[in-house]
């Protein structure tokens, strides 16, 4: 029995408990990340990322003890979950969201509900079917209320095994084995494309590839893809970065980065004997509307 008591603390099984024990061992007992990873079954990369996020949250005062511990209130717990979810569905419908759009938004927020449930709520409240909308109308109503969650790397220890919904992003996932075989991530790293402390260069570029594979040529026309977990999974993110991040990314790249990318791509394709002849490349002129500058011919 004593061993069971010890195992509860020394061998935690709950995700939040494991995270707490890992951070406590790192910060209080001053153990090395490698030791903590081995002890609690994490990878050393997960431990380092966990500590980085924890310190960042503490410094910005976005974290307190409620992150690990739940304080139970006295009395009967009110069943407000369904009523709040119902209000959310009604609120979205009043902003002309379709059932599929409502489902996508709620799943992004962690509410796993069915198409039929949303339909029954709307039917019970007397909502009629939506009229057909243009792309501009969808863009306007999308930007009114809902803000997609901030993009961040997937926490496989906490998100692993959970069920997520995807309306649009599932179709791009079968391309991942091909990209892995070609080593596209190595091309991106060799190119040295821009990255931030939150989004790596591989995640940034894979976000573009995901949208291109799905046929999204104009990011601003319909930004519900920024709430789809399928697209995020393609880039090892919870969701893809927002329209503003993607639209401004090209301004931080330069010709030398692109040349290094093409060089690595050429080497790999030649090694796999996928490139044995000549390539004809057609370039489309893009009008320059910025300030006068010296442009390369």
N, C-alpha and C positions, 0 to 999 in steps of 0.2 A: 504493500500500500504506500509506503514511504517513497518508493521509486516512482510511483504514479504521480505523487505530488511534485516531485522534482522534475519529472518529464513535462509536466504542464508548463513550467517556467523555462526549462532548458531546451525543450523540443516543441515549441509552439506550432500549432497547425493552422490557426486562423491567420489570414493575410495581414490584418492590421496588427495583431499581436506579434507576428514575426518581424514586421517592420519596426515596431517599438523596441523589441529586444535587440535588433540589429543596431539601431541608432543609439540606444542606451549603452551598448557594449563599446561602440565607437567613441562616443562622447564622454562617457563617465569612466569606463575602465581603460580607455586609451588603447584599445586593441587595434591591430592593423586590419586594414580592409580585407586582406587575403585570409586572415584567420577567421574573421566574421563570416565571410562568404562560405568558407569550408564548413564552419560550425552550423550555419542555418540554411545551407543549401542554395545560396544565391551565387550568381556569377560576380566576379570582382567589378565588372562594369556596372552591374545593377547596384552594388553597394556604393560605388563612387557617385553614381547619378542620384541615388537616394539621399546621400549626405549633402550633395550640392543643392538639391531642391529644398531640403530641410533647412539648411543654413540661410538660403535665399528667402524662404518664407518667414523665418524668424526675424531677419533683418528688416523686412518690409512690414512686419507686424501683422501678417496675414495668417498666423498660426498660433493656436493656444492648446491647452490640454484637451479640449473637446475634439481635437484631431484624432486622438487615440482613445479617449475615455468618454462614455456617454453617461450623463447624469439623468437618472430616472426621476420624473416628476411624480408627486403624490397624487393619488386618485386614479380614476378610470381614464385610460388613454382614449381620447376622442378619435373616431374613424374619419379623419378629414382628408385622407389620401384620395379617395374616389371623388369626393365633392370638388376638391381642388383641381383634379385632373379633368373633370367634367367642365369646370369653369374655363380651364385652359383651352379645351376643344372649342367651346362656344366662342371664346375670345378670338381664336384663330379663324374660325369660320366667318365671324363678323368682318374680318379683314380680307375676305374672299380667298382663303386657303382651301384648296381641294382636299379630299379625304387622304389622297396619297401624300400631299404636302404636309398635312397635319401629322400623319403617321411618321413621316421622315423627321420632322422637327421634334416630336415627342420622344422618338427613339434616340435621337442625338442627346436629349436631356436625361436619358436613362429610363424612360417609361416604355416598357415592352408591352404594347397593346396591339390588338388585331384590327384589321380593316372593318370587320363586322361590328366591333364595339363602338368605333367612331361613328359608323353609319347609324347604329341604334340611338346613340346620344343625339345626333343631329336630327334624326327623324322624330324622336320624342320631343325635341324642342321646336319642331315645326319648320325647320329650314328646308327650302326648296333646293333643287339641283342648281349648280352654278352655270351661268351662261359661258359660252366659249370665250376665252380671253386671249388677247394678243401678247406677244413677248414683252412689250413695253408695259402693259397692264400688270403682268406677273412681276416684273422687276419693281414697279412702284409699290405694289402691295407687300412684296417680300421685305423691302427695306423699311417698312413702317414700324414693325415691332421687333421681329426676331433678329437677334445677333448670334451668329454661330459661335461656338466655344473657341477659346484660344487654342491654336495649334500647339501640340507638344508631343514628344515621343511617347509611344505606347509603353505603359508600365505592365510588362507581361506577367509580373507576379500577382498584381491585383486584378488586371483585366482578363488574364488567362482563364478559359473555361466559361466566361460570361457569354450571353447571347445578345447579339446586336442585329439591327435591321439595316438593310441597304436596298434602296430602290434603283439606284443608277450605277453604283460602283462595282458591282460583282463581276460584270463582264470584262473588266480589265485585269482581273487577278490571274487568269490563265497565262498571261504574258510574262509573269514574273519568272517562271523557270527558264524561259528563253533569254531574258535579260541577264539572269544569273549565269547561264551557260556562256553568254557572250562576254561577261565581265564588265557590263556597262558601269557598274559602280566604280570599278578601277579606272575607267576612262574619265569619269567625273572627278575623282580624287586627283588624278594626274593633271587634269586641266587646271585645278586650283580655283574653281568657281567660288563666288562669295558664299559665306556662311555666317551664322550668328551663334550666340551662346545657346540659343534654344533650338534652332533648325540647322542641321548640317547641310553641306553642299549637296550630298547625295539625296537627302530628303527634299530639298528645294527643286532639284532638277527632275526627280521622279514625280513630283507633283505636276510639273508641266507635261511629262510623258503620259501620266494617267489621264489628264484632260484631253490631250491630243488623241489618244487611243479611243476615248469615248466620243470624240467628235465635237468637243467644245472649242470652237475657234475664237469666239468672243466671250471672254470671261464675265464681262459686266452685264450681258443680256439676261443671264439666269444664274444666280449665285447660290441656288439651293445645293449645288454640289459641295459647298463648303460645310454642309451639315451631314454629309453622307459618310458613314463609317467605312464603307467599302473602299472609297477613294483614299481615305486616310490610311487604311491597312496597307494599300499598295506602296505607300511611302513610309511605312512604319510610324505613322502619326495617328492621333485620335481622329482628326479631320484635317483636310487640306488647308493651307494658308488662305487668307482672304484675297479678294480681287486686288486690293491696293498693293499687297506684298508681291503678288505675281506680276502685276503690271509694271512695277518699278524695278523688278529684278534685273532686267536687261540693261538698265542704266549703270549697274555696278559691274558689269562684265566688260571685257575688252577683247580685242582681236587675238592677242597672244593666248588667252585662255581657250578660245575656240580652236585655234590652230593646234594646241596641245591635245585637245579633245579629239580632233580629227586624226592626229598622228597616232594616238593610242587605238582609235577605232580601226584605222587602216592596218596596223600591225596585227591586231587580233583577227580581223576578217581574213587577212592573208594567211595567218597561221592555221586557221580552220579551213583554208582553201575555199572560202566563200567569195574571194575577190581575186580573180585570175585574169581579167581582161581590162577594158577601159570603162570609165564612168563618164557619162554625159550629164553635166549639171546645168540646169537652167536657173538663172538668177532673175528675180523680179525686183524692179526698181521700187524703192519706198520713198515717197515724197518727204523732204526734210522741212519741217515747219518751225524749227527752233531758231535760235540766234545764228547769225552768220558765223561760220567756222570753216576751217580748212578740212575739206572732205577728201578721202582717199578715192582715187579713180578705180 
